[in-house]
């Protein structure tokens, strides 16, 4: 198969911009693909998704063409996606409508109406009831928030993360598209409507992807093929697994030489290894956060998969500078932060004060009941539910059942990624939130002066 002419090597790009690549990678992880001005090159280690008007987006590229789908080979669970089956099917339906030229790369594709995508989704599942439509609309929202799709003004187009699919996977995707049923024909109109005038103008014409060559080659080059693959596998796992992984499963986590190369790869992206006994994950480097690399608040970011199934990855922390986002570039709002603090108080702070949790634990078997959350917040019920949905999507809270009770919420898997410095700061923030007028809170404020 001949490569699409729009996908070019990075050697054709202009000179690198002024932003440090480490900061750019942190911003991209925290807030989604980075916008680039006309003629502005992508930072080191990022692909440039060019628009027809010369502007573009920067998207991180993983070493050796790996993607988070590598986790499946090692039977490691990625971040959970809410209603993952429906989300995959809606993304497949959108790809069916927006990828009209199968001889080209999927991204950027063309725009389709929301109704066309929902019609293709109905044809795919063989059902058209209101419940399935509501699930599909929710999946469209999740895909938009994580930059897999762009849904604006009743139109759907492929998001920048679709450009992260490696060229080797396009043949499989083409075969999938040929097997998917078409949506219902709309009398008097085409199945995929043209882009409305003034909307996404010039987005598809002249668009292309500029990919960097030999990402991290200076670090991986000295190793043979087997050891190189071990480092890449460990890198993808600590960055995208939902839980810390045991070092016995990955040689690059046990071998000091390989682990040093892994740590340097993470350092280039503003990340560090987080070690807890014999398990490892990754988190934001303290110096990156101190430098203002990410927005204020709890952290979250998005990761891109290699096939039609989306995935998201995020980190947690209510510390200023740890990167609060939900999806592609939208920072957690006041409502989401307030609800997260309530969950931490009821599921962590109160049980810890009762001696039921160790002092350094941010994971809890004591869920904050929904009734408690409603009773201790001034948010309307609809806004509370929306905030909880955003926090679940970011991996900052997890919904659990509690026996015969209605269930509740506990801190999500992203709290595994807190570094020791972030844990201490989060402990102080929780003290200030739960008891701002206590002597302990006064001591925290005095120590910060």
VOPAGU-2260 file (C-alpha; in pm, 1 decimal, decimal comma):
REM VOPAGU-2260
SITE   aa  ch    i         X         Y         Z
SITE  UNK   A    0       0,0       0,0       0,0
SITE  UNK   A    1     136,8     338,4     -94,4
SITE  UNK   A    2     170,5     583,1     192,0
SITE  UNK   A    3     -63,4     876,9     189,1
SITE  UNK   A    4     122,9    1182,3      54,0
SITE  UNK   A    5     -16,5    1397,8     333,7
SITE  UNK   A    6     180,4    1197,6     596,3
SITE  UNK   A    7     533,8    1336,6     577,1
SITE  UNK   A    8     848,9    1306,7     791,4
SITE  UNK   A    9     938,0    1579,8    1036,2
SITE  UNK   A   10    1236,4    1684,2     829,1
SITE  UNK   A   11    1000,7    1896,3     617,2
SITE  UNK   A   12     875,2    2093,5     919,2
SITE  UNK   A   13     992,6    2442,5    1010,2
SITE  UNK   A   14    1234,5    2505,5    1292,2
SITE  UNK   A   15    1125,9    2405,7    1643,0
SITE  UNK   A   16     926,8    2652,5    1849,9
SITE  UNK   A   17    1039,1    2824,1    2164,3
SITE  UNK   A   18     839,2    2618,9    2417,2
SITE  UNK   A   19    1047,9    2351,9    2595,8
SITE  UNK   A   20     942,3    2008,5    2474,3
SITE  UNK   A   21     904,9    1878,9    2830,9
SITE  UNK   A   22     651,2    2149,4    2913,5
SITE  UNK   A   23     471,2    2091,0    2584,8
SITE  UNK   A   24     437,6    1718,0    2655,2
SITE  UNK   A   25     297,2    1787,8    3001,3
SITE  UNK   A   26      48,6    2037,5    2860,8
SITE  UNK   A   27     -57,3    1790,5    2591,4
SITE  UNK   A   28    -109,3    1514,0    2845,0
SITE  UNK   A   29    -301,8    1742,8    3078,6
SITE  UNK   A   30    -510,9    1928,4    2823,4
SITE  UNK   A   31    -510,7    1734,5    2497,2
SITE  UNK   A   32    -351,2    1819,1    2159,3
SITE  UNK   A   33    -173,1    2155,1    2155,9
SITE  UNK   A   34    -278,3    2428,2    1911,0
SITE  UNK   A   35      -4,1    2554,5    1678,9
SITE  UNK   A   36       9,2    2882,3    1493,0
SITE  UNK   A   37      58,2    2915,5    1118,9
SITE  UNK   A   38     397,8    2772,3    1025,4
SITE  UNK   A   39     478,9    2679,9    1387,9
SITE  UNK   A   40     656,6    2345,3    1422,0
SITE  UNK   A   41     558,3    2078,4    1669,8
SITE  UNK   A   42     782,0    2034,8    1977,0
SITE  UNK   A   43    1031,1    1749,2    1981,0
SITE  UNK   A   44     865,1    1409,5    2001,6
SITE  UNK   A   45     531,5    1532,6    1866,2
SITE  UNK   A   46     355,2    1497,7    1534,9
SITE  UNK   A   47     217,0    1807,6    1364,6
SITE  UNK   A   48    -139,6    1784,2    1237,2
SITE  UNK   A   49    -157,3    2063,9     981,0
SITE  UNK   A   50    -476,3    2238,8     880,1
SITE  UNK   A   51    -537,4    2387,9     540,3
SITE  UNK   A   52    -484,5    2742,4     670,6
SITE  UNK   A   53    -132,9    2667,3     798,4
SITE  UNK   A   54    -230,5    2626,6    1163,7
SITE  UNK   A   55    -221,4    2289,3    1328,1
SITE  UNK   A   56    -214,7    2071,2    1636,9
SITE  UNK   A   57      70,1    1894,2    1813,8
SITE  UNK   A   58      12,3    1536,7    1926,8
SITE  UNK   A   59     266,1    1326,9    2123,4
SITE  UNK   A   60     421,7    1031,5    1941,4
SITE  UNK   A   61     523,1     714,7    2119,9
SITE  UNK   A   62     859,0     539,9    2061,2
SITE  UNK   A   63     893,0     269,3    1794,9
SITE  UNK   A   64     538,2     331,2    1673,3
SITE  UNK   A   65     391,3     167,3    1984,3
SITE  UNK   A   66      40,1     251,9    2102,5
SITE  UNK   A   67    -149,9     179,8    2425,3
SITE  UNK   A   68    -294,4    -129,4    2255,7
SITE  UNK   A   69      38,3    -286,6    2354,8
SITE  UNK   A   70    -114,2    -334,6    2699,1
SITE  UNK   A   71    -340,7    -605,5    2558,2
SITE  UNK   A   72     -37,5    -818,9    2470,5
SITE  UNK   A   73      71,8    -810,5    2835,3
SITE  UNK   A   74    -282,0    -852,0    2971,2
SITE  UNK   A   75    -260,5    -523,2    3157,1
SITE  UNK   A   76    -584,0    -330,5    3208,0
SITE  UNK   A   77    -590,7      23,9    3065,5
SITE  UNK   A   78    -799,1     306,0    3206,1
SITE  UNK   A   79   -1164,0     204,7    3207,4
SITE  UNK   A   80   -1395,6     384,4    2966,9
SITE  UNK   A   81   -1754,8     438,8    3074,7
SITE  UNK   A   82   -1982,6     222,7    2858,8
SITE  UNK   A   83   -1679,8     122,9    2655,0
SITE  UNK   A   84   -1878,4     -97,0    2414,3
SITE  UNK   A   85   -2114,4     183,4    2315,6
SITE  UNK   A   86   -1824,9     427,4    2291,9
SITE  UNK   A   87   -1637,8     199,4    2051,3
SITE  UNK   A   88   -1944,1     144,8    1837,3
SITE  UNK   A   89   -2023,3     516,6    1816,8
SITE  UNK   A   90   -1663,2     587,9    1716,3
SITE  UNK   A   91   -1690,9     317,9    1449,5
SITE  UNK   A   92   -2014,7     474,2    1323,6
SITE  UNK   A   93   -1853,6     818,5    1311,2
SITE  UNK   A   94   -1554,6     675,7    1123,5
SITE  UNK   A   95   -1796,0     509,2     880,5
SITE  UNK   A   96   -1958,0     846,7     806,6
SITE  UNK   A   97   -1651,3    1072,4     813,3
SITE  UNK   A   98   -1391,9     853,6     637,4
SITE  UNK   A   99   -1537,8     881,7     289,6
SITE  UNK   A  100   -1211,3     834,5      95,4
SITE  UNK   A  101   -1071,0     497,3     201,5
SITE  UNK   A  102    -766,7     545,7     -21,9
SITE  UNK   A  103    -647,1     827,8     208,1
SITE  UNK   A  104    -562,5     836,8     577,5
SITE  UNK   A  105    -863,6     850,9     811,6
SITE  UNK   A  106    -777,1    1195,6     949,5
SITE  UNK   A  107    -902,4    1458,5     879,7
SITE  UNK   A  108   -1186,8    1302,3     682,2
SITE  UNK   A  109   -1502,4    1499,5     614,0
SITE  UNK   A  110   -1779,7    1633,2     833,7
SITE  UNK   A  111   -2104,6    1441,9     890,1
SITE  UNK   A  112   -2418,8    1537,4    1075,5
SITE  UNK   A  113   -2493,3    1398,0    1419,6
SITE  UNK   A  114   -2809,4    1242,6    1273,8
SITE  UNK   A  115   -2604,2    1056,0    1012,0
SITE  UNK   A  116   -2372,5     916,9    1279,0
SITE  UNK   A  117   -2665,2     809,4    1495,7
SITE  UNK   A  118   -2826,6     648,7    1190,3
SITE  UNK   A  119   -2507,8     450,3    1120,8
SITE  UNK   A  120   -2495,9     353,9    1488,4
SITE  UNK   A  121   -2856,4     225,0    1475,3
SITE  UNK   A  122   -2773,5      21,5    1166,2
SITE  UNK   A  123   -2469,0    -121,6    1342,5
SITE  UNK   A  124   -2652,2    -237,6    1657,7
SITE  UNK   A  125   -2987,3    -316,1    1497,4
SITE  UNK   A  126   -3180,8    -113,0    1752,5
SITE  UNK   A  127   -3328,8     235,8    1753,8
SITE  UNK   A  128   -3495,7     282,8    2092,9
SITE  UNK   A  129   -3456,9     596,3    2302,6
SITE  UNK   A  130   -3228,4     429,5    2559,2
SITE  UNK   A  131   -2971,2     333,1    2297,1
SITE  UNK   A  132   -2990,8     681,1    2146,5
SITE  UNK   A  133   -2922,0     837,4    2486,5
SITE  UNK   A  134   -2621,8     608,7    2533,6
SITE  UNK   A  135   -2495,8     705,0    2188,1
SITE  UNK   A  136   -2528,3    1076,2    2265,0
SITE  UNK   A  137   -2335,2    1020,3    2587,7
SITE  UNK   A  138   -2066,2     837,0    2392,0
SITE  UNK   A  139   -2043,0    1128,1    2146,9
SITE  UNK   A  140   -1985,1    1360,2    2441,3
SITE  UNK   A  141   -1709,4    1136,7    2583,1
SITE  UNK   A  142   -1541,4    1106,8    2244,1
SITE  UNK   A  143   -1553,4    1483,1    2199,2
SITE  UNK   A  144   -1411,7    1546,0    2547,0
SITE  UNK   A  145   -1119,8    1310,7    2478,5
SITE  UNK   A  146   -1046,5    1455,2    2130,0
SITE  UNK   A  147   -1140,9    1142,2    1935,6
SITE  UNK   A  148   -1423,3    1334,4    1770,4
SITE  UNK   A  149   -1512,3    1701,1    1727,7
SITE  UNK   A  150   -1883,6    1763,0    1772,0
SITE  UNK   A  151   -1991,3    2121,3    1704,1
SITE  UNK   A  152   -2300,9    2281,5    1557,9
SITE  UNK   A  153   -2470,4    1950,1    1483,2
SITE  UNK   A  154   -2168,3    1827,4    1284,3
SITE  UNK   A  155   -1921,5    1550,2    1365,4
SITE  UNK   A  156   -1568,9    1521,6    1232,6
SITE  UNK   A  157   -1277,8    1301,7    1331,3
SITE  UNK   A  158   -1073,3    1438,9    1618,5
SITE  UNK   A  159    -695,5    1477,7    1621,4
SITE  UNK   A  160    -642,4    1153,9    1813,8
SITE  UNK   A  161    -759,3     959,5    1508,1
SITE  UNK   A  162    -437,1    1077,7    1341,2
SITE  UNK   A  163    -242,2     874,3    1599,5
SITE  UNK   A  164    -348,5     544,5    1442,0
SITE  UNK   A  165     -32,0     402,8    1282,0
SITE  UNK   A  166     -33,8     355,1     905,2
SITE  UNK   A  167       3,4     -21,2     956,7
SITE  UNK   A  168    -344,2     -31,6    1115,0
SITE  UNK   A  169    -519,1     149,0     829,5
SITE  UNK   A  170    -567,6    -167,8     623,5
SITE  UNK   A  171    -752,4    -331,6     911,5
SITE  UNK   A  172    -962,0     -19,6     963,3
SITE  UNK   A  173   -1049,3      -9,3     592,2
SITE  UNK   A  174   -1169,9    -367,1     605,4
SITE  UNK   A  175   -1378,9    -284,8     912,2
SITE  UNK   A  176   -1536,4      12,7     734,4
SITE  UNK   A  177   -1630,7    -203,4     434,9
SITE  UNK   A  178   -1806,1    -450,6     663,0
SITE  UNK   A  179   -2005,0    -192,9     859,5
SITE  UNK   A  180   -2365,9    -138,0     746,8
SITE  UNK   A  181   -2459,6     199,7     607,3
SITE  UNK   A  182   -2705,8     422,1     787,0
SITE  UNK   A  183   -3059,0     479,2     669,6
SITE  UNK   A  184   -3082,9     687,2     354,7
SITE  UNK   A  185   -3234,2    1031,6     404,7
SITE  UNK   A  186   -3484,3    1105,0     125,5
SITE  UNK   A  187   -3372,1    1393,4     -89,3
SITE  UNK   A  188   -3024,2    1422,2      64,4
SITE  UNK   A  189   -2688,7    1245,2      66,9
SITE  UNK   A  190   -2591,5    1008,7     348,5
SITE  UNK   A  191   -2303,0    1236,1     449,1
SITE  UNK   A  192   -2389,1    1602,5     418,4
SITE  UNK   A  193   -2133,6    1858,6     300,7
SITE  UNK   A  194   -1969,6    2092,5     552,3
SITE  UNK   A  195   -2191,9    2389,7     623,2
SITE  UNK   A  196   -2063,3    2719,6     493,3
SITE  UNK   A  197   -1830,1    2889,2     740,3
SITE  UNK   A  198   -1802,4    2580,9     962,7
SITE  UNK   A  199   -1464,0    2405,9     965,9
SITE  UNK   A  200   -1377,7    2611,3     657,7
SITE  UNK   A  201   -1047,2    2494,2     510,3
SITE  UNK   A  202    -998,8    2229,3     777,1
SITE  UNK   A  203    -976,8    1935,0     535,5
SITE  UNK   A  204    -823,0    2098,8     228,5
SITE  UNK   A  205    -447,0    2068,7     241,4
SITE  UNK   A  206    -445,8    1895,7     580,4
SITE  UNK   A  207    -160,4    1658,3     656,3
SITE  UNK   A  208      35,6    1487,1     931,0
SITE  UNK   A  209     406,3    1552,9     988,5
SITE  UNK   A  210     553,4    1276,7    1204,1
SITE  UNK   A  211     890,6    1292,6    1383,3
SITE  UNK   A  212    1150,4    1032,3    1300,1
SITE  UNK   A  213    1333,1     808,5    1548,2
SITE  UNK   A  214    1167,8     921,0    1871,1
SITE  UNK   A  215    1404,0     852,3    2166,9
SITE  UNK   A  216    1646,4     678,3    1931,1
SITE  UNK   A  217    1946,6     806,9    2126,4
SITE  UNK   A  218    1818,7     625,5    2435,7
SITE  UNK   A  219    1692,4     308,9    2267,5
SITE  UNK   A  220    1960,7     271,6    1999,2
SITE  UNK   A  221    2230,7     113,9    2221,8
SITE  UNK   A  222    2002,6    -180,2    2310,7
SITE  UNK   A  223    1941,1    -493,0    2106,9
SITE  UNK   A  224    1594,1    -560,8    1969,2
SITE  UNK   A  225    1474,0    -760,2    2270,0
SITE  UNK   A  226    1588,7    -515,2    2537,8
SITE  UNK   A  227    1463,4    -221,7    2331,8
SITE  UNK   A  228    1118,4    -381,4    2314,7
SITE  UNK   A  229    1126,8    -437,5    2690,5
SITE  UNK   A  230    1193,3     -68,7    2757,3
SITE  UNK   A  231     914,3      41,7    2521,4
SITE  UNK   A  232     669,3    -206,8    2676,1
SITE  UNK   A  233     748,4     -82,4    3027,6
SITE  UNK   A  234     714,7     279,7    2912,6
SITE  UNK   A  235     371,6     226,5    2759,1
SITE  UNK   A  236     256,3      29,5    3063,0
SITE  UNK   A  237     354,8     274,9    3336,9
SITE  UNK   A  238     209,3     560,6    3131,8
SITE  UNK   A  239    -121,7     401,5    3036,2
SITE  UNK   A  240    -209,2     117,6    3275,5
SITE  UNK   A  241    -490,7     188,5    3519,2
SITE  UNK   A  242    -303,8      37,0    3814,6
SITE  UNK   A  243      65,5      14,8    3908,6
SITE  UNK   A  244     230,5    -291,7    3755,3
SITE  UNK   A  245     450,5    -539,3    3939,9
SITE  UNK   A  246     814,3    -525,0    3839,8
SITE  UNK   A  247     828,2    -905,4    3801,4
SITE  UNK   A  248     625,1    -872,9    3479,9
SITE  UNK   A  249     857,5    -625,6    3307,0
SITE  UNK   A  250    1236,5    -670,0    3291,4
SITE  UNK   A  251    1284,9    -298,6    3227,3
SITE  UNK   A  252    1145,0    -227,6    3574,3
SITE  UNK   A  253    1388,1    -472,2    3741,2
SITE  UNK   A  254    1707,8    -409,0    3545,6
SITE  UNK   A  255    1878,5     -86,3    3665,9
SITE  UNK   A  256    2025,0     -12,5    3321,8
SITE  UNK   A  257    1692,8     -49,7    3143,2
SITE  UNK   A  258    1511,4     135,0    3418,9
SITE  UNK   A  259    1750,5     429,1    3381,8
SITE  UNK   A  260    1667,3     452,6    3010,2
SITE  UNK   A  261    1298,0     431,4    3095,4
SITE  UNK   A  262    1334,3     712,0    3351,2
SITE  UNK   A  263    1508,4     932,9    3094,4
SITE  UNK   A  264    1229,9     871,8    2842,6
SITE  UNK   A  265     977,3     979,3    3103,4
SITE  UNK   A  266    1187,3    1280,4    3204,9
SITE  UNK   A  267    1171,5    1415,4    2848,9
SITE  UNK   A  268     794,4    1422,0    2888,9
SITE  UNK   A  269     791,8    1584,3    3233,6
SITE  UNK   A  270     721,2    1251,5    3401,0
SITE  UNK   A  271     883,7    1039,9    3672,9
SITE  UNK   A  272     860,2     681,0    3791,6
SITE  UNK   A  273     645,8     632,8    4101,3
SITE  UNK   A  274     750,1     332,7    4310,2
SITE  UNK   A  275     537,3     160,5    4575,2
SITE  UNK   A  276     698,4    -156,2    4711,0
SITE  UNK   A  277     738,4    -379,0    4402,0
SITE  UNK   A  278     491,3    -194,9    4177,8
SITE  UNK   A  279     556,2      95,4    3942,1
SITE  UNK   A  280     360,4     364,1    3763,4
SITE  UNK   A  281     435,8     718,5    3645,9
SITE  UNK   A  282     337,3    1069,1    3751,2
SITE  UNK   A  283     414,1    1433,4    3686,4
SITE  UNK   A  284     762,1    1549,6    3785,4
SITE  UNK   A  285     758,3    1797,8    4073,8
SITE  UNK   A  286     985,6    2044,4    3892,7
SITE  UNK   A  287     755,3    2043,3    3590,3
SITE  UNK   A  288     455,3    2125,2    3805,8
SITE  UNK   A  289     645,7    2395,4    3991,9
SITE  UNK   A  290     731,4    2551,2    3657,6
SITE  UNK   A  291     364,3    2592,5    3568,3
SITE  UNK   A  292     364,9    2333,7    3291,5
SITE  UNK   A  293       2,4    2239,0    3349,4
SITE  UNK   A  294    -312,6    2412,7    3473,2
SITE  UNK   A  295    -401,4    2430,2    3840,5
SITE  UNK   A  296    -594,5    2157,3    4018,2
SITE  UNK   A  297    -631,0    1778,9    3998,5
SITE  UNK   A  298    -457,8    1627,3    3699,6
SITE  UNK   A  299    -596,9    1439,0    3406,2
SITE  UNK   A  300    -491,6    1373,9    3051,8
SITE  UNK   A  301    -592,0    1161,9    2755,3
SITE  UNK   A  302    -417,4     878,5    2586,6
SITE  UNK   A  303    -485,1     749,6    2238,3
SITE  UNK   A  304    -533,3     387,7    2138,2
SITE  UNK   A  305    -433,5     223,3    1812,1
SITE  UNK   A  306    -770,9      94,8    1695,9
SITE  UNK   A  307   -1129,5     209,9    1694,6
SITE  UNK   A  308   -1155,9     178,3    2073,1
SITE  UNK   A  309   -1077,7     497,4    2265,0
SITE  UNK   A  310    -901,4     518,4    2597,9
SITE  UNK   A  311    -821,6     791,5    2841,3
SITE  UNK   A  312    -547,5     836,5    3088,9
SITE  UNK   A  313    -526,1    1094,3    3363,9
SITE  UNK   A  314    -358,0    1166,4    3696,1
SITE  UNK   A  315    -491,6    1291,7    4026,2
SITE  UNK   A  316    -403,4    1555,8    4279,8
SITE  UNK   A  317    -576,6    1861,4    4421,6
SITE  UNK   A  318    -248,9    2049,4    4433,9
SITE  UNK   A  319    -209,7    2372,4    4236,6
SITE  UNK   A  320      -7,9    2287,8    3928,7
SITE  UNK   A  321     -89,1    1919,9    3896,2
SITE  UNK   A  322    -297,3    1962,8    3582,2
SITE  UNK   A  323    -673,6    1959,4    3627,1
SITE  UNK   A  324    -846,2    1862,0    3306,3
SITE  UNK   A  325   -1131,6    1651,1    3187,1
SITE  UNK   A  326   -1086,5    1546,6    2830,3
SITE  UNK   A  327    -915,8    1746,9    2562,6
SITE  UNK   A  328    -816,0    2076,5    2707,1
SITE  UNK   A  329   -1106,7    2161,4    2935,9
SITE  UNK   A  330    -992,4    2228,6    3293,1
SITE  UNK   A  331   -1193,1    2097,7    3584,9
SITE  UNK   A  332   -1434,6    2362,8    3694,6
SITE  UNK   A  333   -1526,0    2478,8    4043,1
SITE  UNK   A  334   -1811,6    2228,7    4065,7
SITE  UNK   A  335   -1591,0    1929,5    3982,1
SITE  UNK   A  336   -1323,9    2038,7    4230,6
SITE  UNK   A  337   -1580,0    2091,9    4505,0
SITE  UNK   A  338   -1732,4    1748,2    4447,9
SITE  UNK   A  339   -1387,5    1585,1    4443,2
SITE  UNK   A  340   -1303,9    1748,4    4777,5
SITE  UNK   A  341   -1632,6    1617,0    4922,1
SITE  UNK   A  342   -1551,3    1264,2    4804,5
SITE  UNK   A  343   -1203,8    1285,1    4959,6
SITE  UNK   A  344   -1339,0    1417,3    5288,8
SITE  UNK   A  345   -1606,2    1149,0    5327,4
SITE  UNK   A  346   -1413,0     852,3    5187,5
SITE  UNK   A  347   -1059,3     934,7    5307,2
SITE  UNK   A  348   -1038,2    1211,8    5567,3
SITE  UNK   A  349   -1316,6    1092,1    5798,2
SITE  UNK   A  350   -1214,4     721,6    5792,3
SITE  UNK   A  351    -852,7     826,6    5846,6
SITE  UNK   A  352    -952,0    1038,2    6147,5
SITE  UNK   A  353   -1133,5     731,6    6285,7
SITE  UNK   A  354    -816,1     524,4    6249,1
SITE  UNK   A  355    -955,4     311,1    5966,3
SITE  UNK   A  356    -705,2     420,5    5700,6
SITE  UNK   A  357    -326,8     463,3    5712,7
SITE  UNK   A  358    -198,7     818,5    5695,5
SITE  UNK   A  359     -50,2     789,3    5346,3
SITE  UNK   A  360    -338,2     606,7    5176,4
SITE  UNK   A  361    -549,9     781,6    4914,1
SITE  UNK   A  362    -746,1     472,3    4818,1
SITE  UNK   A  363   -1043,1     384,4    5035,2
SITE  UNK   A  364   -1297,7     103,6    5078,6
SITE  UNK   A  365   -1537,2     352,6    5240,9
SITE  UNK   A  366   -1747,9     514,0    4966,2
SITE  UNK   A  367   -1892,3     860,3    5000,4
SITE  UNK   A  368   -2266,0     801,5    4972,6
SITE  UNK   A  369   -2453,8     995,1    4705,9
SITE  UNK   A  370   -2702,2    1116,3    4968,7
SITE  UNK   A  371   -2412,5    1255,8    5173,4
SITE  UNK   A  372   -2276,8    1438,4    4870,0
SITE  UNK   A  373   -2618,7    1587,8    4796,7
SITE  UNK   A  374   -2665,9    1691,7    5157,2
SITE  UNK   A  375   -2331,7    1869,3    5189,0
SITE  UNK   A  376   -2326,0    2061,2    4863,3
SITE  UNK   A  377   -2517,6    2359,7    4735,1
SITE  UNK   A  378   -2496,1    2235,6    4377,7
SITE  UNK   A  379   -2820,2    2145,7    4200,9
SITE  UNK   A  380   -2863,7    1771,3    4156,9
SITE  UNK   A  381   -2812,4    1794,7    3781,2
SITE  UNK   A  382   -2486,4    1984,4    3824,0
SITE  UNK   A  383   -2368,8    1738,1    4089,6
SITE  UNK   A  384   -2438,7    1444,1    3859,3
SITE  UNK   A  385   -2257,4    1617,9    3574,8
SITE  UNK   A  386   -1954,4    1683,7    3797,3
SITE  UNK   A  387   -1944,7    1319,8    3907,6
SITE  UNK   A  388   -1961,8    1210,3    3543,7
SITE  UNK   A  389   -1662,6    1429,7    3456,4
SITE  UNK   A  390   -1465,4    1297,8    3753,8
SITE  UNK   A  391   -1544,8     936,8    3661,9
SITE  UNK   A  392   -1437,4    1000,5    3305,1
SITE  UNK   A  393   -1106,1    1144,1    3429,6
SITE  UNK   A  394   -1044,0     849,0    3660,8
SITE  UNK   A  395   -1047,9    1075,4    3965,2
SITE  UNK   A  396   -1340,4     894,7    4130,7
SITE  UNK   A  397   -1483,4     545,4    4098,0
SITE  UNK   A  398   -1843,5     447,7    4158,3
SITE  UNK   A  399   -1883,3     139,5    4381,3
SITE  UNK   A  400   -2165,7     -54,5    4538,3
SITE  UNK   A  401   -2198,6     -70,3    4914,6
SITE  UNK   A  402   -2395,3    -383,1    5001,0
SITE  UNK   A  403   -2764,5    -305,6    5018,7
SITE  UNK   A  404   -2695,5      66,3    5010,1
SITE  UNK   A  405   -2722,5     272,7    4693,7
SITE  UNK   A  406   -2344,6     279,4    4666,6
SITE  UNK   A  407   -2112,5     574,3    4648,6
SITE  UNK   A  408   -1781,8     712,5    4526,6
SITE  UNK   A  409   -1419,3     653,6    4623,9
SITE  UNK   A  410   -1096,7     807,7    4488,1
SITE  UNK   A  411   -1017,4     674,2    4142,6
SITE  UNK   A  412    -709,2     493,6    4009,0
SITE  UNK   A  413    -533,6     819,4    3920,1
SITE  UNK   A  414    -444,2     864,1    4286,0
SITE  UNK   A  415    -188,0     586,8    4237,3
SITE  UNK   A  416      13,1     837,3    4033,3
SITE  UNK   A  417      73,8    1083,6    4313,8
SITE  UNK   A  418     443,0    1135,1    4383,1
SITE  UNK   A  419     556,4    1161,6    4749,5
SITE  UNK   A  420     569,4    1542,5    4716,6
SITE  UNK   A  421     216,0    1552,5    4572,4
SITE  UNK   A  422      90,4    1320,7    4847,3
SITE  UNK   A  423     221,4    1553,8    5116,2
SITE  UNK   A  424      75,0    1860,5    4948,4
SITE  UNK   A  425    -258,6    1688,1    4896,4
SITE  UNK   A  426    -264,7    1592,0    5263,1
SITE  UNK   A  427    -219,5    1957,6    5355,3
SITE  UNK   A  428    -485,7    2071,7    5109,6
SITE  UNK   A  429    -732,1    1822,4    5253,6
SITE  UNK   A  430    -661,6    1950,0    5605,1
SITE  UNK   A  431    -729,4    2305,8    5490,0
SITE  UNK   A  432   -1051,6    2196,6    5316,7
SITE  UNK   A  433   -1189,4    1976,9    5597,2
SITE  UNK   A  434   -1090,9    2196,2    5892,5
SITE  UNK   A  435    -978,3    2543,7    5784,9
SITE  UNK   A  436   -1006,9    2685,7    6139,1
SITE  UNK   A  437    -832,1    2402,5    6324,1
SITE  UNK   A  438    -487,9    2436,9    6486,1
SITE  UNK   A  439    -352,5    2184,2    6234,1
SITE  UNK   A  440    -469,0    2401,7    5943,7
SITE  UNK   A  441    -307,0    2705,0    6107,3
SITE  UNK   A  442      18,8    2510,6    6133,7
SITE  UNK   A  443      -0,7    2420,1    5762,3
SITE  UNK   A  444     -52,3    2783,3    5664,4
SITE  UNK   A  445     229,9    2896,9    5891,6
SITE  UNK   A  446     465,5    2639,7    5742,9
SITE  UNK   A  447     391,5    2766,6    5392,1
SITE  UNK   A  448     481,6    3126,1    5471,2
